[in-house]
Amino acid sequence: EFHAALAKMQGDAFTRSSSTILIYFGSHTYYDTLTKQSYIVLRDTVAHNVGESAVTLSHLSREISNCRAKRQVVLFDCMRHIKAQANEIRDQALDELADLCRRALIVTASSVGQVAGCNPPLPDPGARSIFITAVVSALLGQFGGERYKGDARVQQMVKDFAGRGVIMASQLVEYLNIAMQQQRPVYLNASTAL
């Protein structure tokens, strides 16, 4: 399913050189010590067959790099670090992706030592990612609704959105910095992608 979406990303009808493409992952990376490759673990990844059912980081970086879109934003709704040896490799995987895809803004849901949280907390079946809730609020031009009515920066974003009908990548970053006080997103390639 995801491989088909990556292939579609290359089509003329789907992405133009003036467009922005947004890719969202509600997943983590996994480093396979046997193949020495990093993988993006998807919802249909098979635990006993990660190599065949997940997306390699090298494949993902090729697809993103070959994408015609002028701007590329890749969102990882996952933790940037945990205190485990495997996570050191996970962190390197995201840095590797950023190095390979210099035009792409890569955003992770939380920074060093933080947990990518949900509201209400897991295991509540109604739990929703705090990160994606903020992202969707911005993409829809809602910007947290009444919560930020007194914030001049957010109100300027609301006006800009009303005039253009879209949010700029730089405004998404600014809004996430305002809205996400308990967990701080990490922005890779912000200096080259914005």
C-alpha positions as CSV (number, residue, x, y, z in Angstrom):
1,E,0.0,0.0,0.0
2,F,2.7,2.5,1.0
3,H,5.0,1.4,-1.9
4,A,2.1,2.3,-4.3
5,A,1.8,5.8,-2.7
6,L,5.5,6.4,-3.1
7,A,5.3,5.4,-6.7
8,K,2.3,7.7,-7.3
9,M,4.3,10.6,-5.8
10,Q,6.5,10.5,-8.9
11,G,3.6,11.0,-11.4
12,D,3.0,14.2,-13.2
13,A,-0.6,14.5,-12.2
14,F,0.2,14.0,-8.6
15,T,3.1,16.4,-8.0
16,R,4.1,19.4,-10.0
17,S,7.4,21.3,-9.5
18,S,5.5,24.1,-7.8
19,S,3.7,21.9,-5.3
20,T,4.3,20.9,-1.7
21,I,4.1,17.2,-0.7
22,L,3.4,16.1,2.9
23,I,4.3,12.6,4.0
24,Y,3.1,11.4,7.4
25,F,4.4,8.4,9.3
26,G,2.8,7.2,12.5
27,S,5.6,4.7,13.0
28,H,9.2,4.2,14.0
29,T,12.4,3.2,12.4
30,Y,14.1,-0.1,12.9
31,Y,17.7,-1.1,12.3
32,D,18.3,-4.7,11.1
33,T,21.7,-5.9,12.3
34,L,21.7,-8.7,9.8
35,T,21.1,-6.6,6.7
36,K,22.7,-3.4,8.2
37,Q,19.8,-1.4,6.9
38,S,17.3,1.0,8.5
39,Y,13.6,0.5,7.9
40,I,10.5,2.5,8.3
41,V,8.1,0.1,10.1
42,L,4.6,0.4,8.6
43,R,1.2,-0.8,10.0
44,D,1.4,-3.9,7.8
45,T,5.0,-4.7,8.5
46,V,5.4,-8.4,9.5
47,A,7.6,-8.8,12.6
48,H,9.3,-12.0,11.4
49,N,9.8,-10.5,7.9
50,V,10.7,-6.8,8.4
51,G,13.1,-6.9,5.4
52,E,10.4,-7.8,2.9
53,S,7.4,-5.9,4.5
54,A,8.9,-2.6,5.7
55,V,10.3,0.3,3.6
56,T,14.1,0.7,3.6
57,L,15.4,4.1,4.5
58,S,17.4,4.1,1.3
59,H,14.3,3.4,-0.8
60,L,12.3,6.2,1.0
61,S,15.2,8.7,0.5
62,R,15.4,7.9,-3.2
63,E,11.7,8.4,-3.7
64,I,11.7,11.7,-1.7
65,S,14.8,12.9,-3.5
66,N,13.3,12.1,-6.9
67,C,10.0,13.8,-6.1
68,R,9.3,16.8,-8.4
69,A,7.6,18.8,-5.7
70,K,9.3,22.0,-4.8
71,R,8.8,21.5,-1.1
72,Q,8.7,18.2,0.7
73,V,7.6,17.9,4.4
74,V,8.0,14.5,6.1
75,L,6.4,14.1,9.5
76,F,7.4,11.3,11.9
77,D,4.9,10.9,14.7
78,C,7.4,9.1,16.9
79,M,10.0,9.6,19.6
80,R,13.4,11.0,18.6
81,H,15.3,9.2,21.3
82,I,14.7,6.6,24.0
83,K,17.3,5.3,26.4
84,A,18.0,2.1,24.6
85,Q,20.9,1.0,22.5
86,A,18.6,0.4,19.5
87,N,17.3,3.9,19.6
88,E,20.8,5.3,19.0
89,I,20.5,3.5,15.6
90,R,17.0,4.9,15.2
91,D,18.3,8.4,15.7
92,Q,21.0,7.8,13.2
93,A,18.4,6.6,10.7
94,L,16.5,9.9,10.8
95,D,19.8,11.9,10.5
96,E,20.7,9.7,7.6
97,L,17.4,10.4,5.9
98,A,17.9,14.2,6.5
99,D,21.4,14.0,4.9
100,L,20.1,12.2,1.9
101,C,17.0,14.4,1.4
102,R,18.4,18.0,1.8
103,R,15.3,19.6,0.2
104,A,12.9,17.8,2.6
105,L,11.9,19.3,5.9
106,I,11.8,16.4,8.3
107,V,9.9,16.9,11.6
108,T,9.8,14.4,14.5
109,A,7.0,14.6,17.1
110,S,9.3,15.0,20.1
111,S,12.8,15.9,21.0
112,V,15.6,14.2,22.9
113,G,14.3,12.2,26.0
114,Q,10.6,13.1,25.4
115,V,7.8,10.7,24.7
116,A,5.5,11.4,21.7
117,G,2.3,11.8,23.7
118,C,-1.4,11.2,23.3
119,N,-4.5,12.8,24.7
120,P,-6.1,11.1,26.5
121,P,-3.1,8.9,27.4
122,L,-2.8,5.4,26.0
123,P,-4.2,2.7,26.3
124,D,-7.4,4.7,26.1
125,P,-9.1,3.7,22.8
126,G,-9.9,7.4,22.1
127,A,-6.2,8.4,22.4
128,R,-5.1,10.9,19.7
129,S,-1.5,11.9,19.0
130,I,-0.8,15.4,20.3
131,F,1.5,16.0,17.4
132,I,-0.9,15.1,14.6
133,T,-3.7,16.9,16.3
134,A,-1.6,20.1,16.2
135,V,-0.6,19.4,12.5
136,V,-4.2,18.8,11.4
137,S,-5.4,21.9,13.2
138,A,-2.8,24.0,11.3
139,L,-3.5,22.3,7.9
140,L,-7.2,23.0,8.3
141,G,-6.6,26.7,9.3
142,Q,-8.0,26.2,12.8
143,F,-4.8,26.8,14.7
144,G,-6.1,25.6,18.0
145,G,-9.4,27.6,17.9
146,E,-10.2,29.6,21.0
147,R,-7.1,28.4,22.8
148,Y,-4.8,30.9,21.0
149,K,-7.3,33.7,20.3
150,G,-5.0,36.2,22.2
151,D,-1.8,35.2,20.5
152,A,-0.9,37.7,17.8
153,R,1.4,35.3,15.9
154,V,-1.4,32.7,15.7
155,Q,-4.0,35.3,14.7
156,Q,-1.7,36.4,11.9
157,M,-1.5,32.8,10.7
158,V,-5.4,32.6,10.7
159,K,-5.5,35.8,8.6
160,D,-2.9,34.5,6.2
161,F,-4.7,31.2,5.9
162,A,-8.0,32.9,5.2
163,G,-6.3,34.9,2.4
164,R,-4.4,32.0,0.8
165,G,-6.3,28.9,1.8
166,V,-3.1,27.1,2.7
167,I,-0.4,27.2,5.4
168,M,3.2,27.7,4.6
169,A,5.8,25.2,5.9
170,S,7.4,28.0,7.9
171,Q,4.1,28.8,9.6
172,L,3.5,25.1,10.4
173,V,6.9,25.1,12.2
174,E,6.0,28.3,14.0
175,Y,2.6,27.0,15.0
176,L,4.0,23.6,16.3
177,N,6.5,25.5,18.4
178,I,3.6,27.5,20.0
179,A,1.1,24.6,20.4
180,M,3.5,21.9,21.6
181,Q,4.9,23.0,24.9
182,Q,5.1,19.7,26.7
183,Q,6.8,17.8,23.8
184,R,9.1,19.7,21.5
185,P,9.3,18.6,17.8
186,V,12.7,18.4,16.1
187,Y,13.2,20.0,12.7
188,L,15.8,18.4,10.4
189,N,16.9,20.4,7.3
190,A,15.0,23.5,8.4
191,S,17.8,25.8,7.1
192,T,17.7,24.3,3.6
193,A,14.0,23.2,3.3
194,L,12.1,26.3,4.4
